[in-house]
Amino acid sequence: MTITPATRLYGVVGDPIAHSLSPLIQNRWIQEAGIDAVYVALHLQSREPAADFKALARAGFCGLNVTLPHKGAAFDAAVRTGPNAEHLGAANTLVREDDGGWTAHNTDVDGFELALEEAAGKRLAGKRIVLIGAGGAARAAALVIAAKGASLAIVNRTEARAVTLGEELAPAAEIWGMDALHRLAGEADAVINSASLGHAGQALPALPPGGGRPFLDMSYGKAAARTLAAASKAGWKTHDGLRMLVGQAAAAFRLWFGQSPDAESALAACRAVVAVRR
């Protein structure tokens, strides 16, 4: 890869960021498409991240992906917003416009919808889904699940946070504390874990027998390994978050370059890297 003054700059911003597979995915697609661009990982620790996002636009970045804990700041830094970002109040993708301002998008919705369909099928109306967690990842999940007409139960350690999530994005959702997980999972058609327990070395409460029902963890790699292993042992059909990761990345690529990349080959490359990291 030759970098010149004409090479366009893109990147992913987060804290931490060293684990991110986004550079692998996006640089693969950039090379396949013959685009004069480069995609880098940016570790941002900041008290004023929204100001830093504006500075990155002035520094010449044409587009950014955003991960924890900066999705709210990315939304605040934008001068325009796409519909999903507006609904969620958070952005995971920024596109720099001709006037130098960011437009905020949330492609986590696109990625999660693909992952959910792969795990639980496309027709979810009337099915009962349990969503664990009420953080940023859960917001995208709740939006998609509610739109598909499924019956949603949100389980979270802090019920007040789950109440807010339900009121804003899924008003018909039931709200429960984590102590209800075993019972609710026993009645569910699918269970989705959005809680980042694996990042802190924590585990979910024990699940009931799964009987082959789908269990989707929105994380991947080491962060999801413990949860997925426990779910698999209990008889659930497990799915990690790599499909969501690649799906949201593909949607971002389309926003930046107007092209649809080869998602399947990128997914295979990610799975190979994750297997080695374990």
N, C-alpha and C positions, 0 to 999 in steps of 0.2 A: 504494500500500500504506500503510495506516494502522497504526502500532504503538501499542498501548495496554498498560497494566499486565497485561492478560489475555493478551497475545500470547505464545505459546510460543516458546522459543528452541532452535534447532538449529544445528549447524555442522560444519565439517570442520577437522581439526587436522593440521598437518604442518609440515615444514621442509625445502625451501621449500614455499610454498602459493599464491603469486600466480598460477601457471599453472593452478590447479585449475578444472575445469569443473563441479565438484559444485554450487556455488551456482546456476549457470545451470540445471542439471537439477532440483534439488530445489525451488527457488523457482518454477520453471515449474509443477511438479506441485502444489505447495501452492496456487498461485493457481487452477489448473484445478479443484482439489477444493474451493475455497472455505474452506480451513482458516485459522484465525487463528494464523498462525505465521510465523516468518522464519528464514532459514538463512544463516549468515555463514561467512566463511573466517577461521580463527584461526592466526596464525603463532606457533608455539611453539618457542622455543629454551630448553632447560631442562636442568639437571643432575638434576632430580628430577621427570620428567614424570608418573610415576604419582601423585604428590602433587598435581600440577596438575590431573590429570583429576578427582580427588576434589574439588578446589576448584571446578572448573567445575560439578559436580553441585550443590554448595552454593550456587553463584551463580545457579542456576535453569535451567541448560540441561537440556532434556528428552531430548535425543539427540545423538549425535555420530558422524560418520564420522571415521576415522583413517587417515592415510597415512604414508609414510616420514617419519622413522625411529621412529615412536612406537607401532607396533602391539603390540609386546611390552609396553610400559608400560601401554597401555590394557587389555591382558589382566590385568596385575598389579593394576590399580586396581579391577577388578570384584570384586563379592562373589558373583556367580553367573556361570555360563558356559553357552552353548549348545554342542551337540555338536561342530560344526565348529571353533569356537574352542578347545574342549578338545583336540581332535585336533592342531591346528596350534600351540597355545601362543601364539596371536596373535589380536588382535581388530581388525577394521576398522570395526565398528559397536558403539556403546554405547547401551543403552536404560536410562533412569533409572526405577527402580521406585518404588512408593509410599513405601517406607521411606527413599528418598533415595540408595540404592546403585545402582551400575551393574550391568547384566547384559551380559556380553560375547558378541558374535556375530561370525562371520566369513562375510560374504556374498561375499567374493572367490571362494569355492567356487561359489556360484550363478552369478556373472558369468562365471567361466572356463568352466564347463560349457556355457553358452550359446554363448560364443565358439568353443569347441572343436567343438561340434556344427555350427555354421555353417560352420566351415572344413573339417572332416574327416568330418562325418556323425555320426549317432547310434550306429551299430554299429561299435565299435572293437575288440571282442574279437578277439584274434589278430593285430591290426595292430601294426606296429612304429613306435614314436614316439620321437623324439629330443628331449629337453628340455635346453636350454642354460641353465645357471645353477643355483645352489643356495641362493639367498637367500629372502626372505620370499615373493615372488610365486611362486617355484618350489614352495614347500610346498603351496600351494593347487592348483597344477597337478598335482603328483605324486599328491596325494590323489585327485583326480578321475580321472586317467589309470589309476591302479592299480585303482580301483573299477570301471572300465569293462572291465577284463580285457585291456587292451592290453599288449604287450611294451614295456617302457620302458628306455631308455638315458639316463642323466644325464651330461652333459658339463659340466665346470667347470674353471676355471683351478686352483683349489685342490681337489684330489681328496678330501682329508680331509673337507671340508665337504659334498661330495656323498655321501660314505659315510654321514655322520650323517643326511642327509636320507633316503637310501634305507633305512637301518636303522629310522628312526622312522615312515616313511609308505609306503614301497614296497619291502619287503624283497626282492622278486624282481628289482629293477632292476639293470641293469649300470651300473658306474661307470667313467668314462673321463676322461682329461685332454682339454684343448681340442685337442691335436694329432690326436685321433682324429675330430674333427668331420667332416672331408671324407669319410672312409670311411663313417662311420655314416650321415651324411645321404644318401649314395649308395644305401644299403640301406633307407632309411626310407620309410614311407607318409606321414609328416608330420613336420615339424620345428616345435618351439615355442621361441621365444626369451623367456626371462624375465630375462636379464641386462640390467642398466641401463647398457649401454655407451654408448648415445646421450647420456645425461645428462652423461657425461664426455668426449664428443667422440671416443670410441674406436669401433672397428669389429670385427666378427666376422672370423675367418679366411674365406678364399674358400670358397664353397659349390660343390658339384658341379652339373652340369646338373639342373634341377628336373623337367623334363618335365611341367609342369602340376600337380605335387604341391603340397599346401598348406603354406605357411609362415606361421605366426601369431606376430606380435610382440605381447607383452602390454603394451607401451607404445604411445603414440600421438603424433601431432603431430611436432614437431621431434625429440623424443627417439627416435622410431622411423624417421624419414625416411631416414636413411643406410642403415640395415640393410634396410629394405623395398626401397629402390631397388636395392641390390646383389642381393637375392634375386630381385627381378623381372627384372633383367637376365640372371640365370642361368637364367631359365625357370620359376621357382616361381610358384604362384598365391598372392599375398600377401594377408594380412589383418592389420589393426592391432588395437589393444586397445580401441577405442571401444565395441564391442559388450559387452566385459567390463565396462568402466566403467559403462555404462548399466544392464547387468544387475545388477551388485552394488548400484547405487544404488536400483533398483526393489525389490530384496529388502529393503534398509534401510527404504525408504518403507513397505513392507507391515508391517514390524516396528513402526514408530513409529505409523502411522495406520490400519492394518488395511484398507488399500485397495490395489488394483493400479493403478498409473499407466500412462499412455500412453507406453510405452517407445520406440515407433517414431518418434513425433514428436520426442521428446527426442534420439534418436540423430541424426535429420536436423539438428536445431538444432546439435548438437555438431560434426557434420561441416562445417557452414557456418562455424562459428567457427574450426575448425582450418584450413580452406582459406584464410581471411583471414590467420591468423597466420603461415602459411608465406610 
